[in-house]
Amino acid sequence: MTYQLIPGTRMPGPDNEERARRADAVARQRSSPRARTMATSNRLAYLRTQLRVVARLSARVAATQDIEEMARIVVDELHETFAFYLAAIHRLDDDGMLRLVAGAGPLAEVMTEFVLVEAPLHVGVNGRVARSGATALVDDTRLDPDYVGRDEETDPRSELAVPIVADDRVWGVVNLEAVERHAFDEADAALVEAIAAGLGVAIHRASLVGELERAFMDVLGALTTTVEAKDGPTAMHGGEVARLAERVALRMGLAPDQARDVRHAAMLHDVGKVAVPSEILLKPGPLTREEWQVMRQHVVVGSQLLERVEAFRHLAPIVRASHERFDGKGYPDGLSGEGIPLAARIVAACDTYDAIVTERPYRPAASRETAIAELRRVAGRQLDDRVVIALLAEIV
């Protein structure tokens, strides 16, 4: 549904279905806990609630690095506590469009079906706030020249919009709407400004962490490429193992962020080979006992490298355990069974499969059928049989 938005005008009116749903949303808003609380003029209790909201949000937002999750946490908390007609967060994108990131409340339930979820920067109260960087407290939307309405009977009658500033630039807008006029006051504005300020700091922090992770992954990716080049025919081995390992992790029920960690660890699991001499890596025949001792140290070197960088310290145990065996006969620590991190067991299984189907200095690449037969043979001994089942489901 696309409309040309003109400030001070209304979009095309709703059809009967939308009007009915919006009318129901208005009725629920007017009977909300917020409406009843404010009707009693219990301002002291309300201010105490505001303080509790800020404290809860500070802790919850700080616990995640996912910006969209932060936005959902904020709007859900605002709606659950105050039952606004709409609590929403819009992000200002590089193309000058304000786009809905998260919404809660009766109006949010019909927004994606009937109301635009994006608008250009020059349109609406949110656009004005994003342009100016100043809070807008609208007592009566019908009198605001920038407000873009849709239906006089069910449109919000008051609005509070606050800029979210991250790294000295407007990142987006927190938007609250209510069905009655004069629903918001300076105390509400102060609350939302405090929340928006904390959210801006969290967004900036998450962006910095993301940039750090990308930069470090670029460096380690380049280092991994160098290692793979030393390995000769196994170039891109780490990347293939990483993609497969992430899919297996998701199949086994790991959360997306955990699966991402598995992918990163798989990509870096052999990074310590940078310390292994090329004559050992490329030796066409069996390694001597002394050469095996050198080779086995690569997981220790790799984990030590990751331990030095805070953002990737949690990957170090996975890399260190990526060559352990389920029966305890692996290296470097002789871990066995559930004592091996699940992520490392996934990496080990995917590494084994990829090693079989990849050409080596001492043998040609084997067929996928041969690799599948070998995985089944070593399941429960060298490899976790549950991981093998998930891996086979991905490759068969």
C-alpha positions in Angstrom: 0.0 0.0 0.0 1.7 3.2 -1.1 0.5 6.8 -0.7 1.9 10.2 -1.5 2.3 11.7 2.0 1.6 15.5 2.3 2.1 17.1 5.7 -1.1 18.6 7.1 -3.3 16.2 5.1 -4.8 12.8 5.6 -4.1 9.6 3.7 -7.0 7.9 2.0 -9.6 6.8 4.5 -9.8 3.3 5.9 -12.2 0.6 4.6 -14.8 -0.9 6.9 -12.5 -3.7 8.2 -9.7 -1.3 9.1 -12.1 1.2 10.7 -13.6 -1.6 12.9 -10.2 -2.8 14.0 -8.9 0.7 14.7 -12.1 1.5 16.7 -11.5 -1.6 18.8 -7.9 -0.5 19.4 -9.2 2.9 20.5 -11.6 1.4 22.9 -8.9 -0.8 24.4 -6.6 2.2 24.8 -9.3 4.2 26.6 -9.8 1.4 29.2 -6.0 0.8 29.6 -4.1 0.8 32.9 -2.4 4.0 31.9 -5.8 5.8 31.3 -7.1 4.6 34.7 -3.9 5.5 36.5 -3.7 9.0 35.0 -7.4 9.5 35.7 -6.7 9.1 39.5 -4.0 11.7 39.3 -1.7 9.5 41.2 1.4 11.3 39.8 3.8 10.1 42.5 3.1 6.5 41.8 3.4 7.2 38.1 6.8 8.8 38.6 8.0 5.8 40.6 6.9 3.6 37.7 8.9 5.7 35.3 12.0 5.3 37.4 11.5 1.5 37.5 11.1 1.4 33.7 14.4 3.3 33.2 16.2 0.9 35.5 14.7 -2.2 33.9 15.4 -1.0 30.4 19.0 0.0 31.2 19.7 -3.6 32.3 17.8 -5.3 29.5 19.2 -3.2 26.7 22.8 -3.5 28.0 22.4 -7.3 27.8 22.2 -7.5 24.0 24.3 -6.3 21.0 21.4 -6.8 18.6 19.9 -3.3 17.8 16.6 -4.6 16.6 16.2 -6.6 19.8 17.0 -3.4 21.8 14.2 -1.6 19.9 11.7 -4.4 20.6 12.7 -4.4 24.3 12.0 -0.7 24.6 8.6 -0.6 22.9 7.4 -3.8 24.6 8.4 -2.3 28.0 6.7 1.0 27.3 3.5 -0.7 26.1 3.4 -3.3 28.9 3.9 -0.6 31.6 1.9 2.3 30.2 -0.4 0.7 27.6 0.1 3.4 25.0 -2.0 3.3 21.8 1.3 3.0 20.0 4.9 2.7 21.1 7.2 2.6 18.1 10.8 3.0 17.1 11.7 4.2 13.6 15.2 4.1 12.2 16.6 6.8 9.9 18.3 5.0 7.0 20.9 6.4 4.7 18.4 6.9 1.9 16.5 9.5 4.0 13.6 7.2 4.9 12.3 6.6 8.4 11.4 2.9 8.7 9.6 1.0 11.5 12.0 -1.2 13.5 9.6 -2.2 16.3 6.1 -1.4 17.4 3.8 -2.3 20.2 0.2 -1.4 21.3 -3.2 -1.6 19.7 -2.3 0.6 16.8 0.9 -1.5 16.1 -1.3 -4.5 15.6 -2.9 -3.0 12.5 0.1 -0.9 11.3 1.7 -3.3 9.0 -1.6 -4.1 7.3 -3.2 -0.7 7.0 -0.6 2.0 7.7 2.7 2.9 6.1 5.7 1.6 8.0 8.1 3.9 6.3 8.1 7.6 5.3 10.5 10.1 3.8 12.4 12.4 6.2 10.4 15.5 5.2 7.0 14.0 6.2 5.2 13.8 9.5 6.0 14.6 13.1 8.7 11.8 13.2 10.4 13.4 10.2 10.4 16.8 11.9 12.0 15.3 15.0 14.6 13.4 12.9 15.5 16.6 11.0 15.7 18.9 14.0 17.0 16.6 16.6 14.4 18.1 19.0 11.6 16.4 21.0 8.0 17.0 19.7 5.2 17.1 22.2 1.9 17.3 20.2 -1.1 18.0 22.4 -3.6 17.7 19.5 -2.6 16.0 16.3 -5.4 17.7 14.3 -3.8 21.1 15.0 -0.2 20.0 14.1 0.7 21.0 10.5 3.1 18.0 10.1 0.8 15.3 11.4 -0.3 12.9 8.6 -3.6 11.3 9.6 -5.8 8.6 8.2 -9.2 8.6 9.9 -10.5 11.4 12.3 -12.5 8.9 14.4 -9.6 6.5 15.1 -6.4 8.5 14.6 -4.3 9.2 17.7 -5.1 12.6 19.2 -1.7 13.3 20.8 1.9 12.3 20.1 5.3 12.3 21.7 8.3 11.9 19.4 11.9 11.9 20.7 15.1 11.6 18.7 17.5 8.8 19.3 21.0 10.1 19.0 24.0 7.7 18.5 27.5 9.0 17.9 26.3 12.6 17.6 23.8 11.9 14.8 20.1 11.2 14.8 19.8 7.4 14.5 16.0 7.3 14.7 12.9 8.3 16.7 10.9 6.9 19.6 7.3 7.6 18.9 4.4 7.3 21.4 0.7 8.0 20.5 -2.5 8.1 22.5 -6.2 8.4 21.7 -6.9 11.4 23.9 -5.6 15.0 23.6 -3.0 16.3 26.0 -2.0 12.7 27.0 1.6 13.5 27.4 3.4 16.1 29.6 6.9 17.2 30.4 7.4 14.2 32.7 6.6 11.8 29.9 9.0 13.7 27.6 11.7 13.5 30.2 11.2 9.7 30.7 11.3 9.0 26.9 14.3 11.3 26.5 16.2 9.4 29.2 15.3 6.1 27.5 16.2 7.4 24.1 19.6 8.6 25.4 20.4 5.2 26.9 19.3 3.5 23.7 21.5 5.8 21.7 24.5 4.9 23.8 23.7 1.2 23.5 23.3 1.5 19.7 26.6 3.3 19.4 28.3 0.6 21.5 26.8 -2.2 19.5 27.9 -0.5 16.3 31.4 -0.2 17.6 31.4 -3.8 18.6 30.1 -4.8 15.2 32.8 -2.7 13.5 35.5 -4.3 15.7 34.2 -7.8 14.9 34.2 -7.1 11.2 37.7 -5.6 11.3 39.0 -8.4 13.3 37.3 -11.0 11.2 38.9 -9.4 8.1 42.3 -9.6 9.7 41.9 -13.2 10.9 40.3 -14.0 7.5 43.4 -12.8 5.8 45.5 -14.7 8.2 43.4 -17.8 7.6 43.8 -17.4 3.9 47.6 -17.2 4.4 47.5 -20.4 6.4 45.3 -22.1 3.7 47.8 -20.9 1.0 50.5 -22.7 3.0 48.3 -25.8 3.0 48.2 -25.7 -0.8 45.3 -27.7 -2.2 43.1 -27.1 0.9 42.6 -23.4 0.1 39.1 -22.2 1.2 38.9 -25.2 3.5 38.1 -23.0 6.5 35.3 -21.2 4.7 33.6 -24.4 3.6 33.8 -25.9 7.0 32.4 -22.7 8.6 29.3 -22.5 6.4 28.5 -26.2 6.9 29.1 -26.0 10.7 26.7 -23.1 11.0 23.9 -25.0 9.2 24.5 -28.1 11.4 24.4 -25.9 14.5 21.1 -24.5 13.5 19.7 -27.9 12.7 20.7 -29.1 16.2 18.7 -26.3 17.7 21.3 -23.7 18.6 20.2 -20.1 18.6 21.3 -18.0 15.6 24.0 -16.1 17.7 25.4 -19.4 18.9 25.4 -20.8 15.4 27.2 -17.7 14.3 29.9 -18.3 16.9 30.2 -21.9 15.6 30.7 -20.5 12.1 33.4 -18.0 13.3 35.2 -20.7 15.3 35.1 -23.1 12.3 36.5 -20.5 10.0 39.4 -19.9 12.5 39.9 -23.4 13.8 43.1 -23.9 11.9 44.4 -20.3 12.2 47.2 -21.6 14.5 48.8 -23.4 11.5 50.5 -20.1 10.8 53.1 -21.3 13.3 53.5 -24.7 11.6 56.4 -24.9 9.1 55.3 -25.4 5.5 57.5 -28.6 5.2 55.3 -30.2 7.8 52.0 -28.9 6.4 52.9 -30.0 2.8 54.6 -33.2 3.6 53.4 -35.9 1.2 53.8 -38.8 3.6 53.1 -39.6 7.2 54.4 -37.3 9.9 57.0 -38.4 12.4 56.2 -38.3 16.1 58.1 -35.0 16.5 56.3 -33.5 13.5 52.9 -34.5 15.0 53.8 -32.8 18.2 54.5 -29.6 16.3 51.3 -30.0 14.2 49.1 -30.5 17.3 50.3 -27.2 18.8 48.4 -25.3 16.1 45.1 -25.4 18.1 46.9 -24.1 21.2 48.4 -21.3 19.2 45.1 -20.5 17.6 43.2 -20.4 20.9 45.9 -18.2 22.4 45.6 -15.7 19.5 41.8 -15.5 20.1 42.2 -15.1 23.9 44.1 -11.9 23.3 41.1 -10.1 21.8 38.1 -9.6 24.1 35.4 -9.7 21.4 36.6 -13.2 20.3 37.8 -14.6 23.6 34.7 -16.8 23.8 35.8 -18.6 20.6 39.1 -19.7 22.1 37.8 -22.9 23.9 36.0 -24.0 20.7 39.2 -23.6 18.6 41.3 -25.4 21.3 38.9 -28.3 21.4 38.2 -28.6 17.7 40.6 -31.6 17.3 39.4 -33.5 20.4 37.8 -36.9 19.8 34.5 -38.1 21.3 36.4 -41.2 22.7 39.0 -39.0 24.4 41.9 -39.9 22.0 42.2 -36.4 20.5 44.4 -33.4 21.3 45.5 -31.2 22.9 43.8 -32.0 26.2 42.3 -35.5 25.8 38.7 -34.3 26.4 35.9 -36.8 25.7 32.1 -37.0 25.3 30.1 -34.1 26.7 33.3 -32.7 28.1 34.0 -31.3 24.6 32.1 -28.1 23.9 29.2 -28.9 21.5 30.4 -26.2 19.2 33.8 -27.9 19.0 32.1 -31.3 18.3 30.3 -29.7 15.4 33.4 -28.2 14.0 35.3 -31.5 14.3 32.6 -33.4 12.4 32.4 -30.8 9.6 36.2 -30.6 9.5 36.4 -34.4 9.1 33.8 -34.5 6.3 35.5 -31.6 4.4 39.0 -33.1 4.9 37.8 -36.4 3.3 36.3 -34.7 0.2 39.2 -32.2 -0.2 42.5 -33.1 -2.0 45.5 -33.5 0.4 49.2 -33.6 -0.4 49.2 -37.3 0.4 46.0 -38.4 -1.3 43.3 -37.3 -3.8 39.9 -36.1 -2.8 37.4 -38.9 -2.0 33.8 -39.0 -3.1 30.9 -37.7 -1.0 29.6 -41.3 -0.7 33.0 -42.4 0.7 32.9 -39.5 3.2 29.4 -40.4 4.3 30.4 -44.0 4.9 33.4 -42.9 6.9 31.3 -40.5 9.1 28.9 -43.4 9.9 31.9 -45.6 10.8 33.4 -43.2 13.3 30.2 -41.9 14.8 30.2 -42.5 18.6 33.9 -43.0 18.6 35.9 -40.2 16.9 32.8 -38.0 16.5 29.6 -37.3 18.5 27.0 -39.5 16.9 24.3 -36.8 17.4 26.3 -34.3 15.5 27.0 -36.8 12.7 23.2 -37.4 12.3 22.7 -33.6 12.0 25.6 -33.4 9.5 24.3 -36.2 7.4 20.9 -34.5 7.2 22.7 -31.5 5.7 24.8 -33.3 3.1 22.7 -36.3 2.1 
